Structure formats: C-alpha cells, structure tokens
Amino acid sequence: MGENAAVMFNLAPYAYLTDDAPCPDTVNPSLWRQSQVIHEGGLYKDTDRLSQVRNSDIGNLTVVEGDDGLIIIDTMSGIEPARQGLDLFRQNVADKPVAAVI
C-alpha cells in the first residue's frame, strides 16, 4: 500500500503459483519451481551480511550489511516498497544507516 492507501503491488494475480500447482507442459520445470519459491514474499537471509526483501514489488531489495552501514542494491521500483523493505530489514537484522546505493 502506498501513502495514500492505493494498492502498489498485488500478489493475487499470481495465486496460481502455489507449491502444489503442477508444472504446465509449456514451462521448464526448473523455472516453474523458481517462480513458486520466489512467490513467497518476505525477508530472506541469503548468506552472512547479505539479505533480500522479495515480493513487495516487481523487484527485490538486496542489502549488504557493512561494518558502518548498509549497501542497497536494486531499490525496487518505488518509494513505498523500498521504504517497506528497508524498514523490514532494520527491524529484523540491523538498524544501520545507508552508506551506498547501487
């Protein structure tokens, strides 16, 4: 949701990507499974000091945690999802200032 309560991103059209949905004959099974896995939004720890916020937007927010600050890679496609993603990271991982944006 945006600041004015407008829907910014809605996952409802992607509901067909449930874990038990069979892979269509026209889709590579590996790509189908990847779509199912990334359909689940939230904060993901990829490895030490590297996290992603996924499915708040059509892009991901990747955060590298440095000693003195955060390096943000791919800031999503708008202010609202980027703010939501950074807030989620800060609440659950580290509340550090942004040192760089790529």
C-alpha positions in Angstrom: 0.0 0.0 0.0 1.2 3.5 -0.8 1.0 6.5 1.5 -2.5 7.4 0.1 -3.7 3.8 0.7 -3.5 2.9 -3.0 -2.5 -0.6 -3.8 1.0 -0.6 -5.1 1.6 -4.3 -5.7 -0.9 -7.1 -5.5 0.1 -10.8 -5.5 -3.4 -12.1 -6.1 -2.9 -12.5 -9.9 0.0 -14.9 -9.1 -2.0 -17.2 -6.9 -1.6 -20.0 -9.4 2.0 -20.4 -8.3 1.1 -22.4 -5.2 3.5 -25.1 -4.0 1.2 -27.9 -5.1 0.4 -26.5 -8.6 1.6 -28.8 -11.3 4.1 -27.5 -13.8 2.5 -26.8 -17.2 3.9 -28.7 -20.2 4.9 -25.3 -21.8 7.2 -24.3 -18.8 10.6 -25.5 -17.9 10.2 -27.3 -14.6 13.2 -25.5 -13.0 11.8 -22.1 -13.9 8.3 -23.2 -12.6 9.8 -24.2 -9.3 11.8 -21.0 -9.1 8.6 -19.0 -9.7 6.9 -20.9 -6.9 9.8 -20.2 -4.4 10.2 -16.5 -5.1 6.4 -16.1 -5.0 6.7 -16.2 -1.2 7.4 -12.6 -0.1 9.4 -11.5 2.9 12.9 -11.0 4.2 15.4 -13.7 3.2 19.0 -14.1 4.5 21.0 -15.2 1.5 24.3 -15.6 3.4 26.1 -13.7 6.2 25.6 -10.0 5.8 23.6 -10.4 2.6 19.8 -10.3 2.7 16.9 -9.7 0.2 13.4 -8.4 0.6 11.3 -10.2 -2.0 7.9 -9.8 -3.5 6.9 -6.4 -2.1 7.3 -5.1 -5.6 8.3 -6.4 -9.1 11.9 -6.0 -8.0 13.9 -7.2 -5.0 15.7 -5.1 -2.4 19.2 -6.5 -1.8 21.0 -5.3 1.3 24.7 -5.9 2.1 25.4 -5.2 5.8 28.8 -3.4 6.1 30.5 -2.6 9.4 29.4 1.0 9.3 26.3 1.0 7.1 24.2 -0.7 4.5 24.8 -1.0 0.8 21.5 -1.2 -1.0 21.4 -2.9 -4.4 18.3 -2.6 -6.5 15.9 -0.2 -4.7 12.7 -1.7 -6.1 10.5 0.3 -8.4 9.1 2.9 -6.0 9.5 4.7 -2.7 6.8 2.8 -0.8 8.1 -0.7 -1.4 11.7 0.4 -0.9 10.8 2.0 2.4 8.8 -1.1 3.5 11.7 -3.3 2.6 14.3 -1.2 4.4 12.1 -1.0 7.5 11.6 -4.8 7.5 15.4 -5.3 7.3 16.1 -2.7 10.0 13.5 -4.3 12.3 14.8 -7.8 11.9 18.6 -7.6 11.1 20.4 -4.3 11.7 19.4 -0.7 12.1 22.3 1.0 10.4 22.4 4.0 8.1 22.5 3.6 4.3 26.1 4.0 3.2 25.7 3.4 -0.6 23.0 2.7 -3.2 23.8 0.7 -6.3 
